[in-house]
Amino acid sequence: MHEERYERQIRIWGKKGQDIINKTTILLVGVGGTGCEILKNLALIGFGTIHVIDLDIIEVTNLNRQFFFQEKDVGRFKAEVAAEKARLLNPNIKIYAYNEKVQNLSVEILESCDYFISALDNISARLFLNQKAIELNKPLLDCGTEGFLGHVQVVIPRKTPCLVCQDLWVRPEMNFKCTYAINPRTPLDCALEARDKFYINNNRLPDPDNEKDLMQLLELAEKHAKKFGIIGVNTEIIKDSIKGTVESIITTNSIIGSVLVNELIKLTVLDLPISEKLGLKLITFFQFQGISEMGWTIPLERNKNCPVCGINQIEIIEDEQTPLAQLIEKINLKLNGILKFPLLIHNNIIIYREKLHWKSEHFKIKDSEVQRLKKLEITPLRDIFKIKDTFLIKDEMSGTKINIKIMLRK
């Protein structure tokens, strides 16, 4: 440990605290506006190993707030460039870059990390990381910003609320699907619903640079908007819904990134005597509003019925004549719509898979298997389950796994 380099912060948490920090491994997912601030702080403080994950390419619009990037870097992967620049800040630490989705990261890398940090701008990756944090018992620190607004949430598995326990997202498009599909309030809500319908219809995500895709999305969004009396849908909002684009300024990113890393430091030295001496207390949820320079904490409580971190099994009572497909819809409604592409497994056999994947080359489902799934979808529950039975649902988008205990009634 290079004590002289860290001498000013050693005065706060001591040599033992700094030694723990130097031996800590961090998973940082997302190096956008807030992610760059977090990475800078992690590197300068001396966290020993940092795995940086981001699949995005640097664009000109990133340069106003993502300070690791310059004009010459446009077109390169964010993770690679951010890692290169962070190494210059502190050559004594190890930084690894991955230009891919966090869902593709190996279990070995996830298990090697002591803490997960989410600086993401999409719900599916957030839900995946939240699920893995609970499964692997890794503390997760999550954040988000929009303009002058920002938040930080600290998730300690099965001790504090996870991301699914509470619906306190700062950004509107982070709301679960049931919000923008069933009760939309803004043109962006309609654009998000259009994006989901496009995916279901075309078995792919829309391309923001493809005019035909944009026209199809606009038509779907306007139809959804008309149904709920919402006006203001246009192609710019459509593009924003695809890219996850929101207003962003470096000042809010700096504040939120600093709050998050402060909480990480508290977690790291929590078991040392200095923690009690300083009176360190962890937050569960922090919100910041920069217009009036106000910040406040919200003492969240865990949801005992949370499908991710609450009970390991939920119970369903259902009529024995109910078709299997209808049961899946009811379960998803009960879970606030977090299931995007559910897979149902009973006695180690797949008995339900989202129609979108029936003919997917990725899953290589044979025609005979498609026919079996079609038949099961309309089969009454009494022909599939016992009066008291259990099965597993896994969401193929987020990785969420839920054990279901079903009780059939005549």
PyMOL commands that set and color helices and strands:
alter all, ss='L'
color gray80, all
select helices_A, chain A and resi 7-22+33-45+60-62+71-73+78-89+102-104+107-112+123-136+172-174+177-182+187-202+211-228+235-243+250-268+273-278+324-334+355-357+367-377+381-383
alter helices_A, ss='H'
color red, helices_A
select strands_A, chain A and resi 25-29+49-53+94-98+115-118+140-146+149-155+285-289+294-298+313-319+342-346+349-353+388-395+401-409
alter strands_A, ss='S'
color yellow, strands_A
deselect
rebuild
show_as cartoon
